[in-house]
Amino acid sequence: MATPNSPSSSQAIIDKFLTGGFSTESTSNPYTVPVTPYVPPSTPDPVTPDPCPEGYTFDSVLNVCVPIEEVVTGDSSNNKDPEVDPNKALFDKMKKDPSTIFGASNILDDYLIDDPNGNILLKFDPSVGSPPPIFGLNIFDSLTGGADRRLADFTEGMQSFMDQGYGEYRGDGTYQVFNPQQYYNTVQGNSLDSYLRSTTGGYSGIPESVSYTKSPLTVGQAVDSVMNPQPQDGSKSSGSPIFEDMSGGLLGRTPLTSVDAQGNRTRNDTAYRAGIARNIERNKRNFGNSKFKEGVGFIGGR
């Protein structure tokens, strides 16, 4: 059925177009759905904070921070792993080992507290060694043990010092590491050797007899014999020789020598006494005797 005013045939439609009966102006499509253009948000989506410190990345599988592998520059055809200096690796491991005096000293040095009397005092502080938080969170510290791990290292390190007589617990969470004079004072009265072993017999059918006697020398007397040796055959003696000083780097230690502006090296007698006494006590722990002979000095150990 034809609509009003509409051409009745296709020829009529063509004729009307040719005579200008149809408008050539474009008209809107009645089936077009209006769409509001996309406008990006004025503020970006919040970024999830990276819980790992610099040099680490978060492993979503292991759920921990892992080191970022270093990219080897240079010839791309060289697929060899970068060489690791074994000495440096061992040194870095020793610095973190609280079971050794070197590692313990490196750990404990961060926990020094002030003392008006000049003593070397330490007390654990859970905030020491904690990395700075990121966006108020300290996830990496928690993942690596946090304050509990640091307390365990502190306690083991301090125990290493006390096991060797280098310090003591003073109560209320406070520990003391002895300076050279204090250490010497604690050991100078010790027997040079707890017991001296002597044997008789053991030949011509006579059974061997073993006896033990307490050493007549004290650690202090042995130290004095090294510090001020008696001259032999009329020669003069000026004490033990002064050598290049490599001491003083550990907690509770002071350099064995000092050098003035003219380059003259002077011996620190207090540090020397403590050092000799320390060697004697170490030999007694490691070998069962001091390895020290009166009039001769050390004959082993150290």
C-alpha positions in Angstrom: 0.0 0.0 0.0 1.4 3.3 -1.1 1.8 6.1 1.5 0.4 9.6 0.7 2.5 11.8 -1.6 4.9 8.9 -2.3 5.7 8.0 -5.9 3.6 5.0 -7.2 6.3 3.5 -9.3 10.0 3.2 -9.7 9.9 5.4 -12.8 8.1 8.1 -11.0 10.8 8.0 -8.3 13.4 8.5 -10.9 11.5 11.3 -12.6 11.0 13.1 -9.4 14.7 12.9 -8.5 15.7 14.2 -12.0 13.3 17.2 -11.7 14.5 18.1 -8.2 11.6 16.6 -6.3 14.0 14.9 -3.7 16.2 16.9 -1.4 19.9 16.1 -1.6 20.6 17.3 1.9 21.8 14.6 4.3 19.4 13.6 7.0 20.1 12.0 10.3 19.9 8.2 10.6 16.9 7.4 12.7 18.5 4.2 13.8 21.7 5.8 15.3 22.1 5.4 19.1 23.6 8.5 20.7 26.8 7.6 22.6 28.6 9.8 25.2 32.2 10.2 24.2 34.8 8.6 26.6 36.4 11.1 29.0 39.5 9.7 30.9 39.4 10.1 34.7 41.0 13.2 36.1 43.0 11.2 38.6 44.9 7.9 37.8 44.1 4.7 39.5 46.0 4.2 42.8 49.4 2.5 42.4 50.1 -0.5 44.6 53.2 0.3 46.7 56.3 -1.9 46.1 57.1 -3.5 49.4 60.6 -4.4 48.4 63.7 -2.1 48.9 65.9 -1.0 46.1 67.6 -3.9 44.3 64.8 -6.3 45.1 61.5 -7.3 43.4 58.5 -9.1 44.8 58.1 -12.7 43.6 54.3 -13.4 43.6 55.0 -17.2 43.6 57.4 -17.3 46.5 55.6 -14.3 48.2 58.9 -12.8 49.2 61.3 -10.1 48.0 64.1 -11.5 45.9 67.3 -9.8 44.5 67.0 -8.4 41.0 69.5 -10.3 38.8 72.2 -8.1 37.4 72.4 -7.7 33.7 75.8 -8.6 32.3 76.9 -5.9 29.8 79.4 -6.3 27.0 79.5 -9.0 24.4 76.0 -10.5 24.1 77.4 -13.8 23.0 79.1 -14.3 26.3 76.6 -16.2 28.4 78.9 -16.9 31.3 77.8 -15.8 34.8 79.7 -12.9 36.3 82.7 -14.0 38.3 82.3 -13.9 42.1 85.3 -12.9 44.2 85.5 -15.8 46.8 87.5 -13.7 49.2 84.9 -10.9 49.2 82.0 -13.4 49.5 83.7 -15.0 52.5 84.4 -11.6 54.1 80.8 -10.5 53.7 79.7 -13.7 55.3 82.0 -13.3 58.2 80.8 -9.8 58.8 77.3 -11.2 59.4 78.3 -14.2 61.5 77.5 -13.5 65.2 79.3 -16.8 66.3 82.7 -15.2 65.6 84.2 -12.2 67.4 84.7 -10.4 64.1 81.1 -10.8 63.0 79.7 -10.2 66.5 81.7 -7.0 66.8 80.3 -5.8 63.5 76.7 -6.5 64.7 77.0 -5.3 68.3 78.7 -2.0 67.3 75.3 -0.6 66.3 73.9 -1.1 69.8 76.3 1.0 71.8 74.7 3.3 74.5 76.2 6.2 76.3 77.8 5.6 79.7 79.0 8.5 81.9 81.8 6.3 83.2 83.2 5.6 79.8 82.3 1.9 79.8 81.5 0.1 76.6 77.8 -0.7 77.2 75.3 -2.2 74.8 71.5 -2.7 74.8 69.2 -4.2 72.2 67.0 -1.7 70.4 64.4 -3.2 68.0 64.5 -0.1 65.8 68.2 -0.5 65.0 68.8 -2.0 61.6 65.2 -1.7 60.6 64.8 -0.5 56.9 62.7 2.6 56.4 59.0 1.8 55.9 57.4 2.3 52.5 54.0 4.0 52.6 53.9 3.3 56.3 54.5 -0.4 55.8 57.7 -2.4 56.5 56.8 -5.6 54.7 60.4 -6.5 53.7 61.6 -6.3 57.3 58.8 -8.6 58.4 59.5 -11.1 55.6 63.2 -11.3 56.7 62.4 -11.9 60.4 62.3 -8.3 61.6 63.2 -7.5 65.2 63.2 -11.1 66.2 66.0 -11.9 63.8 68.0 -8.9 65.0 67.5 -9.8 68.6 68.8 -13.4 67.9 71.9 -12.0 66.2 72.5 -9.5 69.1 72.1 -12.2 71.7 74.4 -14.7 69.9 77.0 -12.0 69.3 77.0 -11.0 72.9 77.2 -14.6 74.0 80.3 -15.0 71.7 82.0 -12.2 73.6 81.1 -13.6 77.0 82.2 -17.1 76.2 85.7 -15.8 75.6 85.7 -13.6 78.6 85.4 -10.3 76.7 82.3 -9.0 78.3 79.5 -9.7 80.8 75.7 -9.2 81.4 75.0 -6.4 83.8 71.2 -6.8 84.2 68.2 -4.9 82.9 69.1 -5.9 79.3 72.4 -4.1 79.4 75.7 -5.8 78.5 79.3 -4.6 78.9 82.3 -5.3 76.6 85.6 -5.0 78.4 88.2 -2.5 77.3 91.8 -3.7 77.3 92.5 -2.8 80.9 89.3 -4.2 82.2 89.9 -7.5 80.3 93.5 -7.8 81.6 92.2 -7.2 85.2 89.8 -10.1 84.9 92.4 -12.7 83.7 95.8 -11.6 85.2 95.3 -13.7 88.3 94.4 -16.9 86.3 96.8 -19.7 86.4 99.0 -19.8 83.3 98.0 -23.5 82.9 95.3 -25.1 85.0 97.5 -28.2 85.4 101.0 -29.2 84.2 101.3 -32.9 83.1 104.5 -34.7 84.1 105.5 -38.4 83.7 108.0 -40.6 85.4 109.0 -44.2 84.6 107.8 -45.9 81.5 111.1 -47.7 80.8 113.2 -50.7 82.0 110.0 -52.4 83.3 109.1 -49.4 85.5 105.4 -48.4 84.8 104.8 -44.9 83.7 103.4 -42.6 86.3 101.5 -39.4 85.4 101.1 -36.6 87.8 99.5 -33.1 87.5 100.6 -30.0 89.3 99.2 -26.5 89.2 101.2 -24.0 87.2 103.2 -21.8 89.5 102.9 -18.9 87.0 99.9 -16.6 86.6 98.7 -15.0 83.4 99.9 -11.6 84.7 103.4 -12.9 85.4 103.6 -14.5 82.0 102.6 -11.2 80.4 105.2 -9.3 82.4 107.9 -11.7 81.2 107.0 -10.7 77.6 106.6 -7.0 78.2 109.8 -6.7 80.2 112.0 -9.7 79.3 115.2 -10.2 81.3 118.4 -9.5 79.4 120.4 -12.6 78.4 124.2 -12.7 78.6 124.5 -9.1 79.7 122.6 -7.7 76.7 120.1 -5.0 77.2 116.5 -5.5 76.6 113.8 -2.9 75.8 110.8 -5.2 75.8 108.9 -6.9 73.0 109.5 -5.4 69.5 107.1 -2.9 68.0 105.6 -4.0 64.7 103.2 -2.6 62.1 99.9 -2.1 64.0 96.8 -3.8 62.4 94.8 -3.8 65.6 92.0 -1.8 67.1 89.2 -2.6 64.6 87.1 -4.7 66.9 84.7 -3.7 69.7 86.6 -3.4 73.0 90.0 -3.2 71.3 92.4 -0.3 70.9 95.4 0.0 68.6 98.6 -1.6 69.9 100.7 1.4 68.8 100.4 5.0 67.9 102.4 7.1 65.5 103.4 10.7 66.1 103.8 13.5 63.5 107.4 12.5 62.9 106.4 8.9 62.1 107.8 7.5 65.4 105.8 4.5 66.6 105.0 4.2 70.3 103.7 1.0 71.9 100.4 1.1 73.8 101.4 -1.0 76.8 97.8 -1.5 78.1 96.7 -2.9 74.7 99.8 -5.1 74.5 99.2 -6.6 77.9 95.6 -7.4 77.1 96.6 -8.8 73.7 99.2 -11.2 75.2 96.7 -12.3 77.9 94.1 -12.8 75.3 96.4 -15.1 73.3 97.2 -17.1 76.5 93.5 -17.6 77.3 92.7 -18.5 73.7 95.4 -21.2 73.7 94.0 -22.6 76.9 90.6 -22.9 75.4 91.7 -24.3 72.0 94.6 -26.5 73.0 94.1 -27.3 76.7 97.3 -25.4 77.7 98.8 -21.9 77.2 101.5 -22.9 74.7 103.7 -20.5 76.7 107.1 -21.2 78.3 108.7 -19.0 80.9 111.8 -17.3 79.6 110.9 -18.2 76.0 107.4 -17.0 75.3 104.9 -18.6 73.1 105.9 -21.9 71.6 102.7 -22.5 69.6 99.1 -21.6 69.2 97.9 -18.1 69.1 
